[in-house]
Amino acid sequence: MTRPLCPYVGLQPFTETERGYFFGREREIRLITANMRVAPLTVLYGHSGVGKSSVLRAGVIPALQARAQTAVVYVNDWRSDQSLDALKLACAEAVAALPGGAGVPSAAAIDLPLDVLLLMLSDRGRFELFIVLDQFEDWLTYRPAETVATTFDEELARVINRRDPHIAMLLAVRADALFRLDRYRTRIPRLLENSLRLRHLSAEAAERAIRQPLAVHNAHNNVPIAIDDAVVDAVIGDVTAAEFRLGEHMERSVDPSAARVVEAPLLQLVMTRLWDVEVGAGSTTLRLETYERLGRSVQIAESHLDHSLTALPEPEQALCADMFQWLVTPSGHKIAQTLRDLSAYSGRPEPDVSNLLAKLGDARILRALPPVLDARGERYELFHDVLASGVLSWRHRFLAAQQSERVRRETEERLAEERRQRWKRRLDRVYRAGVAALVGLVALGIAIGIEREVHIRAQWHELNGPPGGTIAPLAIDPQVPNRLYVALYGRDGGVYRTDDGGQSWARLPVGLGQNVAMALAIDPRDPARMYLGTAGNGVIGTVDGGATWSPLNDGLFNLNVLDLMLAADDPEHILVVAYGGGGGLFSSRDHGEHWYRVNDVDTQQAFRLVSSPRDAGEVTVLSERGVFRSTDGGTRFYLLESPDVPSDIVRDWAVGSDGTRYAIVRDGKLSRKSVHDQEWVDILLPDRDDYGIRVWADTRNEGWLYTAVRSALGSTALLTSRATGRMGSWQSAGNEIGRTPGIELLTDPHHPRRVYYGTSGGLYHSNDGMTGWAPISTTLAKSTVGAILADPVDGKRIWASVEGGVYRSDNGGILWSPVVDGLYAAAVRTLAINPRDHRDVFAGVYRPGNVESIFRFHDGAGHRAWTGSANGSKNDDTRALLFRPSSVTTMSLFAGTFGSGVWHTHDGHNWEARNQGLARLDVVDLAGDALSAETLYAATGGGVYRSQDGGISWMAFNDGLEDLQVHAIAADQWRSETVFAGTARGLFVSHQGRPWRPANNGVDRTNVIVVQPDPRQADVIYIATDTGGVYRSDDGGERWVPISQTATTYAINSLTVPFSGRYALLAGAAEAGVHGWVRRYAWQDP
């Protein structure tokens, strides 16, 4: 029996051939078609993945073609220099295919201006011509207005401005690229007059998209396929734009209006998977049971990635992890790369990379694209944007597992070495009397070797911060003061214990592997007994204070544990919530040896457990389907209804010592209800735009309340109140805790006013519960430092950018203070100090969707906050800042942006573009000649560009450069016209404008990502590679010697040379903070 054809398309967009199965967009198709028939230009925009291409190809185009004498041209490939010629030929061919259509020779069609050609083709109104330009953001991105795009833009504008009633165009653009249409505003009046926004599917439309394809299939097949009504409701309830984030199960939209809109690609992916499993097994019904068994939408989507990737051999998985960092940005945007580039970035042979790309293409994880610009061969990108965050999640878990394995091997090697040293000492004592002279000689040789090793290790010093690391659950020993347990995410992830209040930490041998600790609980009667809830390993327990751990999962059908708690009146009674298929609320009454599902909580979407300090028997369970409460210690639960619970979905819950309940609902509103109140009362936050994320009630200090909020601009803060949040009682915890989201807050039972606060930027504490917050032991977790900069005047002042903004140390890295006010939630890419005033600091940031990506901080006259400094500059990603000498103005500052090229300012506020001749606007670094203030260099994804007139004009400068994907560029500070470029193929140098030549003698890994000349010493240069290696040259780059074998195993993101102080070099590392290098003795070759 032939297997029936699936009526769903998975992650692929619908095309004309699948239009019979395309449903749910009938209204939008009619609206777009009607607009195109009456207007010369229609702009259709919507978010990535909303289904623009499907609507156009399977809906609008067939509707337009239904009318006689109508030609429709569809274009979605903008990666060729001949896009205009291709469009002209497509128009000529479309009209020639109509009955009576006049043909135009190809050569003539190309030579004619587009508006003249279309006028001829329409034959004075005999034919209607509709042109659909899909994925037009690719043209706007890859073809800047200053390049070959000029001719196309001019001819496109003339066509639209003619307003011929028989010729119409539609531009389909992603919403985040809509601003790029600004380049047409002067050419096309009323550009956005007829613009339509395509939104996500509504729940009703999604139901038609599920049921109607089955109806069409059943009408043409002898074996009909049915679907359970419960499946339709479950899929629509799961696959929503507001709730679904692949790889980020706990992320939720802040927009309540988006709560019931459906991500169409995810719906198709889920239905395709369900169809394949049911029909493949011979079933004629799409059943809820199967959908549940597959783990519902989240696990179906993740399994599409995980099953494909984990099926690969481990070497190919490692290659995937290397490639994905170049195919997906940290913020979750896909990037297209060539085979050659991926091979260079990963350091693997092209045949190996090509074979893996083919496998990922077959699995619909990657897809091939035509070549772009001067790239050699096809380009590869993610099959769909919705896979981006899932790829990042998989890569994080894979690298974490590798790191754990490396730690295990290093521990075994260290223990073996310790055993060997003990044996040597024992042997020395036995034979000391008889062979004193011989042993003395051997000992001298060993001592020399050890002294040499210690000397090398002492060259690198780990500075004390900035604070970092993502802190998850916290737990305090109920019997031993100052004993604290924390779980840490990231490369150093695991469970740690301190016995001295956080001054020193010991890692416990939990063995989490790739999984993450989500909850931690200590038995109050026996503190040596602890339980750890994990996302992936279920529940893990210890009875000896963490020395040994064992799984406790008998009867626990889902191992994605999100929360865990011990019953207040019976520590043997444990409750956990597991999220997803087979999950829900589980109970154990024998220390976790056996688990049983609590059927009173009929949900697989529970995510939090809350106890009451006033009533030991009260337990509250939060879920996506409501709030459940037990009054008998967790034996039986019932669903709360109004007025016991707010009317909206509850995202967080807390109970005060007086029995007052606090709730944060879906829209971020904070409310309370005391034991005397009949209704819930809103708690007004200091700013009405603040959005509540978490709420905690201090159980030892009545009325004390804490809430983590996110502002409308994206920054986060901890607010505290000693009056149950009454108006006017809120105060900020201060800048000491930065601007990173809070994850957990815990009061110390041994110190009534001590509070611990775990964030995605480190662990903090306060001894008065309100103010005076300080980081706890920055040796526990280090931040990922992006940019690092040493003050040219004050040798002890260091600036460093981290996840939460910018930190500054005024004592050489011993203590760090956040300087974050005004930066909001920006990711800081680069820092620069005004050479005329070292208190004047600029930051280049990445803020998706914002046009202000340059900020300024001036430490003087009481002004200590960052302010926007990008008037006139239209970009959201500033990668480089460069000050140049200027004799007639207060400053001359250049900014290199990724997408908008180079900009310049004379006053630090008003900016102007400097892009004439700059064919590539994806600028990643800037450099200036040592002697000529007018000579500049720009590193781009398409090579190096040089300007000799202060950025007024640019010319390509790539002769001899083997790799045009330039990561870093720097000019020699002692010799004019000497410049270095870091690429995936190594370091290249150019002298006096001559062609580039390789300069990699002594460099093991050639992917150079940082280049830093020493401004204090001629011919001294430092470079860093993608594997964490740092090298130094004392002869202008002719020979290199590694200096970082013992500095850090983490990737180096930035280098800076202090002008004074003890350190010759400072390095900013990924998840390792700041390191300083001290050169104590003369340089020695290896």
Summary of the structure (lengths in Angstrom):
residues: 1086
radius of gyration: 31.7
end to end distance: 70.8
largest distance: 113.7
contacts: 3739
relative contact order: 0.05
helix: 25%
strand: 30%
